[in-house]
Amino acid sequence: MSEKRVLIVGGGLGGLRTAEALRANGFSGEIAIVGDEKYQPYNRPPLSKEALSSGLSHDELKFRQRDSVADVNWILGSAAEKLDVGTREVTLADGTVHAFDALIIATGIRPRLLPIPGPTQGLHTLRTLNDAHSLKEAIRPGSNVVIIGSGFIGCELAATATKLGATVHVVSLDDQPMIMPMGADLGAAMRRRHEEKGVTFHLGRTVSQFNGETHINGVTLDSGETLPADVVVEAIGSVPNTEWLRVNGLNLDNGVLVDSNMRAVGSALPIYAVGDASNHPNKFYGDQTRRIEHWNMPTETGKRAGTALAAELAGSQLPTDEFFALPAFWSDQYEFKLQSYGLPGAASTNKVVSGDLDGPCIVEYFDSSNKLCGVIGIDTVKELMPYRKQFMEMK
């Protein structure tokens, strides 16, 4: 087993947790981690909050790494461009070629972009630490900021930009902000919180034109209305980084389709996928596979993949139990703390079971069979803990 070389493509949390799990399960061979950024893995949720408002450095965001992975070979600053399963090689954008005996796909996601005509200077996305630093430089007190998209990233950005003294407009095709995971009623309640802080929403609308010569100075909506804009941020969702995997027989319909061990379906080689790029089964999902971009999934899928791959390389039996990981997310917007367990976005109905929507509250979410499938609380972190215990008992 010590002669094998594991190549992990993706320098984020999922890749790091996979490497740690490989070592914890006895793999002593070479591990190399390729990353398109120059940084070793760091915490991304603060990018739309503390890192944007305070300019946190990589040292302040970097994950602490276990001693067991101190010998990992980090190959940073160049993205993967091509996988060749025939030669067991990955080619990077800088032209270097890296061989492997086993491959971990941990390339995550990138922001989705709209084909909007007009200048691009002043247009931002938020996925990386460099993105956050660029945005912090651009947003000044009195800046006009237009955010396209009203999901969690868009709303967190709206809150942070407002606190930095900007005038913020949010443009979204949705009827309410964060409607997909939260539903219309709780989404509307969060919209009211934002409006009380000064944010203006343009719902059911999209941007049809960026205005200006070389730098954006405004946007035109599909209604014909124009908004002044010094800074525009696109936050309309994400796309899995899987283009480099094409023509290799992998199912890439929604990320990389994997089995319960995170092993790529249909692959003769030991190829695994973790984190945001992994379309995986989960006992919690029922009979479906899902690609879940929640903060805990890179850790959970990475641990599973590392355990299974270590067994495969040792010639041992892979885990046979069903993979289980409880989806969970949180969001800080102004002084409000949102916490969720389960899959509220899969619900057919919901009901408020504690408090009221304009204050601290708990909302339960039910699937088509009236089974509890998720819960969201606002400013009720402690009160949600029994739900976590209840969901974990499914394991």
matplotlib code that plots the C-alpha trace (Angstrom):
import matplotlib.pyplot as plt

x = [0.0, 2.9, 3.9, 0.6, 0.1, -3.2, -3.8, -6.4, -7.6, -9.1, -7.4, -10.4, -11.8, -13.1, -9.6, -8.0, -10.5, -10.0, -6.2, -6.7, -9.0, -6.6, -3.9, -6.2, -7.2, -3.6, -2.6, 1.1, 1.8, 2.2, -0.6, -0.5, -3.1, -3.6, -5.4, -6.1, -5.7, -2.4, -3.8, -4.0, -7.6, -9.4, -12.8, -15.2, -18.4, -16.9, -16.0, -19.5, -19.4, -16.3, -13.7, -15.6, -16.2, -12.9, -10.5, -9.4, -6.2, -5.5, -3.7, -6.8, -9.1, -6.7, -7.9, -5.6, -4.2, -3.5, 0.1, -0.7, -0.9, 2.3, 4.0, 1.3, 2.7, 0.8, 0.7, -1.0, -1.8, -2.9, -6.2, -6.8, -7.6, -7.8, -8.1, -6.9, -8.0, -6.1, -2.7, -3.9, -2.7, -4.1, -2.9, -2.9, -3.3, 0.4, 1.1, 2.4, 1.2, 0.6, 0.2, -1.9, -2.9, -6.1, -7.9, -10.0, -12.2, -12.6, -12.8, -16.0, -18.0, -17.7, -20.3, -22.8, -22.6, -25.3, -24.7, -25.4, -24.1, -22.1, -18.9, -17.4, -15.2, -17.0, -18.5, -17.7, -18.4, -17.7, -16.1, -12.5, -10.5, -9.2, -12.8, -13.6, -10.5, -11.4, -15.0, -13.8, -11.7, -14.6, -17.4, -17.1, -19.5, -22.0, -21.3, -24.2, -24.1, -26.4, -26.5, -28.0, -29.5, -31.3, -30.0, -28.0, -24.8, -26.7, -28.5, -25.4, -23.6, -26.5, -26.2, -22.5, -22.5, -25.2, -23.2, -20.2, -22.3, -23.4, -26.8, -27.9, -30.3, -31.0, -32.4, -33.9, -36.2, -37.6, -40.7, -39.0, -35.3, -34.0, -37.3, -35.9, -34.7, -36.9, -40.3, -42.2, -43.4, -40.0, -38.3, -40.7, -40.0, -36.3, -37.0, -38.7, -35.7, -33.5, -35.8, -35.8, -32.0, -32.4, -32.0, -34.3, -35.5, -36.5, -38.2, -39.4, -36.8, -33.4, -30.7, -30.8, -27.9, -24.8, -24.4, -21.2, -18.2, -15.5, -16.7, -20.3, -22.1, -25.6, -27.8, -31.0, -33.6, -35.9, -38.7, -36.7, -35.9, -32.3, -30.3, -27.1, -24.2, -20.6, -20.4, -22.3, -22.1, -23.5, -24.8, -27.2, -26.0, -23.1, -21.8, -19.7, -16.2, -16.3, -15.4, -11.9, -13.4, -15.3, -14.8, -13.8, -17.0, -18.1, -21.7, -21.4, -25.1, -25.0, -21.5, -19.9, -22.3, -20.9, -22.0, -22.3, -18.5, -18.1, -16.6, -17.4, -20.2, -19.0, -15.3, -12.9, -10.2, -10.3, -11.8, -13.8, -15.6, -16.2, -17.6, -19.7, -18.7, -20.1, -23.6, -24.0, -26.6, -27.3, -29.6, -31.2, -32.1, -34.1, -33.7, -32.3, -28.8, -28.1, -25.3, -25.6, -23.5, -23.9, -20.9, -20.5, -20.7, -17.0, -16.0, -18.5, -17.9, -14.2, -14.1, -16.1, -14.0, -10.7, -11.9, -13.2, -10.1, -7.7, -9.6, -9.6, -5.8, -5.1, -7.2, -9.7, -13.5, -15.0, -17.6, -21.0, -23.2, -25.3, -23.7, -25.4, -24.7, -27.2, -27.4, -27.0, -26.4, -26.3, -26.4, -25.6, -27.4, -27.0, -27.7, -30.0, -28.7, -30.3, -29.7, -31.1, -31.0, -32.3, -33.6, -36.2, -35.9, -37.4, -40.6, -44.1, -45.5, -44.2, -45.6, -44.4, -44.1, -42.4, -42.5, -43.5, -41.9, -40.9, -39.1, -37.3, -39.0, -38.8, -40.3, -40.8, -40.8, -42.6, -42.3, -45.1, -45.8, -46.1, -42.8, -40.6, -37.7, -36.2, -36.2, -35.1, -34.8, -34.1, -32.3, -33.2, -29.9, -30.2, -33.9, -33.0, -30.7, -33.4, -34.2, -30.6, -30.8, -34.0, -32.6, -29.3, -31.4, -32.2, -28.6]
y = [0.0, 2.4, 2.4, 3.9, 7.5, 9.3, 12.5, 14.8, 17.5, 20.4, 22.4, 22.9, 21.4, 18.2, 17.4, 18.0, 15.9, 13.1, 13.2, 13.1, 10.1, 8.2, 8.6, 7.8, 4.5, 3.4, 4.7, 5.5, 6.2, 9.5, 12.1, 15.1, 17.8, 20.0, 23.4, 26.3, 28.9, 29.6, 29.0, 25.9, 25.1, 27.9, 28.5, 29.9, 30.8, 34.0, 35.3, 37.0, 38.2, 38.7, 38.4, 41.0, 43.4, 43.1, 41.9, 38.7, 37.2, 33.6, 32.9, 33.9, 31.6, 28.7, 25.3, 23.7, 20.5, 17.3, 16.2, 13.1, 15.1, 17.2, 15.2, 16.0, 17.4, 20.7, 21.7, 25.1, 27.8, 25.9, 24.3, 20.9, 20.9, 17.3, 13.8, 10.8, 7.6, 5.6, 6.9, 7.7, 11.3, 14.8, 17.7, 21.2, 24.6, 25.2, 22.2, 19.9, 16.3, 14.4, 10.6, 8.8, 5.3, 6.7, 10.0, 12.1, 14.7, 17.7, 20.6, 22.0, 24.7, 28.2, 31.0, 30.8, 33.8, 35.4, 36.5, 40.2, 42.7, 45.7, 46.5, 44.1, 46.4, 46.7, 43.2, 40.7, 37.2, 35.8, 32.3, 32.9, 34.9, 37.0, 37.7, 38.9, 41.2, 42.7, 43.3, 44.9, 47.3, 48.2, 48.7, 52.1, 54.1, 55.6, 53.1, 51.9, 48.1, 45.9, 42.2, 39.8, 36.9, 36.6, 33.3, 33.0, 34.4, 37.3, 38.1, 37.8, 40.1, 42.6, 42.6, 43.1, 45.8, 47.6, 47.5, 48.9, 51.9, 51.1, 51.6, 48.1, 46.8, 43.1, 41.9, 38.4, 36.4, 34.7, 35.9, 36.1, 35.9, 32.5, 31.0, 27.6, 26.4, 28.6, 28.8, 32.0, 32.9, 32.8, 34.3, 37.2, 37.6, 37.8, 40.3, 42.5, 42.4, 43.4, 46.2, 47.6, 47.9, 49.8, 47.1, 47.5, 44.3, 44.1, 40.6, 38.9, 40.9, 40.3, 42.5, 42.9, 45.4, 46.7, 50.4, 52.5, 52.7, 50.5, 50.5, 49.7, 52.8, 51.3, 48.4, 48.2, 45.8, 43.8, 46.2, 49.1, 50.5, 51.6, 51.5, 53.3, 50.8, 51.3, 47.6, 44.7, 41.2, 38.1, 35.6, 33.4, 30.0, 27.8, 25.3, 22.2, 22.2, 19.0, 20.1, 18.7, 15.2, 14.9, 11.9, 9.6, 7.7, 9.4, 10.5, 14.3, 15.2, 17.0, 16.9, 13.4, 10.6, 8.4, 5.4, 5.3, 5.2, 8.3, 6.1, 7.2, 5.1, 3.1, 3.7, 0.7, 2.9, 4.0, 7.4, 9.2, 12.5, 14.6, 17.9, 20.2, 18.2, 14.9, 13.8, 11.2, 9.0, 9.5, 7.6, 11.0, 11.6, 8.5, 6.8, 9.9, 11.2, 14.9, 17.4, 19.4, 22.5, 22.7, 23.5, 20.1, 18.0, 18.3, 16.9, 14.1, 13.0, 13.4, 11.2, 8.5, 8.6, 8.5, 5.5, 3.6, 4.4, 3.3, 0.0, -0.4, 0.3, -2.2, -4.9, -4.9, -4.8, -1.4, -0.1, -1.8, 0.4, 3.2, 6.6, 9.0, 12.7, 15.2, 18.3, 21.5, 25.1, 28.4, 32.1, 35.3, 38.3, 41.5, 40.4, 37.6, 34.0, 31.4, 27.7, 24.6, 20.8, 18.5, 19.4, 22.1, 22.7, 19.3, 20.1, 20.3, 22.1, 23.9, 25.4, 27.8, 25.8, 28.4, 32.2, 34.3, 34.9, 38.5, 37.5, 34.5, 31.4, 27.8, 26.5, 22.8, 21.4, 18.3, 16.2, 14.9, 12.1, 14.6, 13.4, 16.0, 16.6, 19.8, 22.7, 26.3, 28.5, 32.3, 33.3, 29.9, 28.0, 26.2, 25.4, 23.6, 21.0, 18.5, 18.4, 17.6, 14.7, 13.5, 13.6, 11.9, 9.0, 8.1, 6.9]
z = [0.0, 0.7, -3.0, -4.1, -5.0, -4.3, -6.2, -4.7, -7.1, -5.2, -2.4, -0.2, 2.9, 1.2, -0.1, 3.3, 5.2, 2.7, 3.2, 6.9, 6.7, 4.4, 7.0, 9.9, 8.1, 7.6, 4.1, 4.3, 0.6, -1.2, -1.1, -3.4, -3.4, -6.4, -6.0, -8.4, -5.6, -4.0, -0.6, 1.5, 2.7, 4.5, 5.9, 3.2, 5.1, 6.6, 3.1, 2.8, 6.4, 8.6, 5.8, 3.7, 6.5, 8.4, 5.7, 7.4, 6.1, 5.0, 8.3, 10.2, 8.0, 7.4, 8.8, 11.3, 9.8, 11.6, 12.1, 10.0, 6.8, 7.4, 4.6, 1.9, -1.3, -2.0, -5.7, -5.7, -8.1, -11.2, -12.0, -13.4, -17.1, -18.2, -16.8, -18.8, -17.2, -19.8, -18.6, -15.0, -15.4, -14.7, -16.7, -15.1, -16.7, -16.4, -18.5, -15.8, -15.7, -12.5, -12.3, -9.8, -8.7, -7.1, -7.7, -5.4, -7.2, -4.8, -7.3, -5.8, -7.5, -9.0, -9.3, -12.1, -14.4, -16.6, -20.2, -19.5, -22.1, -21.1, -19.3, -16.8, -14.6, -11.3, -11.7, -8.9, -7.7, -4.3, -3.9, -3.0, -0.5, -3.3, -4.3, -0.8, -0.7, -4.1, -2.9, 0.3, -1.7, -3.9, -1.3, 0.4, 2.5, 0.1, -2.7, -4.7, -4.7, -6.8, -5.9, -8.5, -6.6, -3.3, -2.0, 1.2, -0.4, -1.9, 1.4, 3.5, 1.1, 1.3, 5.1, 5.1, 2.4, 4.3, 7.5, 5.5, 4.6, 1.1, -0.5, -1.5, -4.1, -4.6, -7.9, -8.1, -10.3, -7.1, -5.4, -2.0, -0.9, 0.1, -1.1, -2.2, 1.2, 3.4, 1.7, 0.8, 4.3, 6.1, 3.1, 3.2, 6.9, 6.2, 3.4, 5.9, 8.2, 5.3, 4.3, 7.8, 7.5, 4.2, 1.5, -1.5, -3.3, -6.9, -7.0, -10.1, -12.0, -13.7, -15.1, -18.9, -19.3, -17.5, -18.2, -18.6, -20.9, -19.4, -15.7, -14.7, -13.5, -13.4, -14.4, -16.4, -15.3, -17.6, -16.6, -18.0, -14.6, -14.1, -10.9, -10.1, -9.5, -8.4, -7.6, -9.0, -7.5, -9.2, -6.6, -8.6, -7.7, -8.6, -11.2, -10.3, -11.6, -13.7, -17.2, -16.8, -16.3, -19.6, -22.0, -19.2, -18.7, -15.5, -14.9, -14.7, -15.0, -11.6, -10.3, -10.2, -9.5, -6.7, -4.6, -0.8, -0.4, -2.7, -5.4, -8.9, -10.4, -13.4, -12.9, -13.1, -11.4, -7.8, -8.5, -5.7, -5.5, -2.4, -1.3, -3.5, -6.6, -5.2, -6.3, -3.6, -1.9, 1.8, 4.1, 5.0, 1.3, 0.9, -2.5, -4.2, -4.8, -4.2, -4.5, -1.3, -0.8, 2.9, 5.1, 6.7, 3.5, 2.5, 5.9, 5.9, 2.4, 2.7, 5.8, 4.0, 0.8, 2.7, 4.8, 1.7, -0.5, 2.2, 2.3, -1.5, -1.8, 1.0, -0.7, 2.1, 1.9, 1.5, 4.0, 3.4, 5.6, 4.1, 4.2, 6.6, 7.1, 8.5, 6.2, 8.2, 7.5, 9.2, 8.1, 10.0, 8.6, 10.7, 14.2, 13.1, 13.3, 11.1, 11.7, 9.9, 10.1, 7.4, 4.0, 4.3, 0.6, -0.1, 1.8, 0.5, 3.6, 6.6, 9.8, 12.5, 15.8, 18.0, 18.1, 15.1, 11.8, 12.6, 15.7, 17.1, 15.6, 14.6, 11.4, 10.7, 7.1, 5.9, 2.8, 0.6, 3.0, 5.9, 7.4, 9.1, 6.7, 8.0, 10.4, 10.4, 13.4, 13.6, 16.9, 18.4, 18.2, 21.5, 21.0, 17.7, 19.3, 20.0, 16.3, 15.5, 18.0, 16.4, 12.9, 14.0, 15.3, 11.7, 11.5]

ax = plt.figure().add_subplot(projection="3d")
ax.plot(x, y, z, "-o")
ax.set_aspect("equal")
plt.show()
